[in-house]
Amino acid sequence: MFGETQLSPRRLELCSRENASRVASRLFEHKRRPVAVIRTGDPLKPFHVTDEGPGGAHIEVELRA
């Protein structure tokens, strides 16, 4: 179909697991409640950070107090 999507260096940085972990740490420090980094399978947004129950999702990292 469309072939492989070319991502800019900035997009690659924002989509990284390291960036998701930084966001999760900041959210955890701010809200003081469990936070999870979830793998989505979407190449444009491979990780999702949430403070809501991930319920059966592909959890990469979970921060708890």
C-alpha positions as a printed NumPy array, in Angstrom:
array([[ 0.   ,  0.   ,  0.   ],
       [ 1.764,  3.135,  1.282],
       [ 5.098,  1.623,  2.283],
       [ 7.027,  2.415,  5.403],
       [ 6.391,  5.81 ,  6.982],
       [ 9.46 ,  8.06 ,  7.3  ],
       [ 9.621,  9.674, 10.725],
       [11.564, 12.829, 11.51 ],
       [14.321, 12.692, 14.136],
       [12.132, 14.764, 16.48 ],
       [ 9.195, 12.366, 16.046],
       [11.486,  9.402, 16.727],
       [12.625, 11.096, 19.949],
       [ 9.059, 11.84 , 21.04 ],
       [ 7.952,  8.273, 20.209],
       [10.759,  6.622, 22.153],
       [10.273,  4.426, 25.198],
       [12.719,  6.69 , 27.043],
       [10.479,  9.696, 26.436],
       [ 7.412,  7.734, 27.551],
       [ 9.262,  6.818, 30.751],
       [10.133, 10.492, 31.384],
       [ 6.497, 11.492, 30.889],
       [ 5.356,  8.686, 33.204],
       [ 7.813,  9.777, 35.905],
       [ 6.604, 13.368, 35.743],
       [ 2.956, 12.301, 35.839],
       [ 3.651, 10.008, 38.798],
       [ 5.427, 12.788, 40.71 ],
       [ 2.592, 15.208, 39.974],
       [-0.404, 12.951, 40.697],
       [ 1.083, 10.506, 43.222],
       [-0.913,  7.59 , 41.849],
       [-0.026,  4.531, 39.738],
       [ 1.082,  5.314, 36.189],
       [ 1.675,  2.866, 33.334],
       [ 3.524,  2.99 , 30.012],
       [ 1.597,  0.858, 27.521],
       [ 2.831, -0.475, 24.163],
       [ 0.207,  0.359, 21.519],
       [ 1.506, -1.291, 18.341],
       [ 0.98 ,  1.976, 16.424],
       [ 4.239,  3.163, 14.787],
       [ 3.201,  6.826, 15.103],
       [ 2.392,  6.413, 18.8  ],
       [ 4.112,  3.246, 19.999],
       [ 3.707,  4.058, 23.707],
       [ 0.851,  5.525, 25.713],
       [ 1.191,  6.881, 29.26 ],
       [-1.85 ,  6.638, 31.502],
       [-2.819,  7.035, 35.136],
       [-6.043,  5.116, 34.604],
       [-6.324,  1.339, 34.948],
       [-4.681, -0.118, 31.836],
       [-6.805, -3.282, 32.122],
       [-5.115, -6.061, 30.146],
       [-3.053, -3.776, 27.92 ],
       [ 0.569, -4.494, 26.943],
       [ 2.186, -2.763, 29.927],
       [ 5.871, -1.917, 29.475],
       [ 6.424, -0.116, 32.801],
       [ 4.235,  0.569, 35.801],
       [ 5.087,  3.093, 38.548],
       [ 3.483,  2.624, 41.957],
       [ 3.981,  4.228, 45.359]])
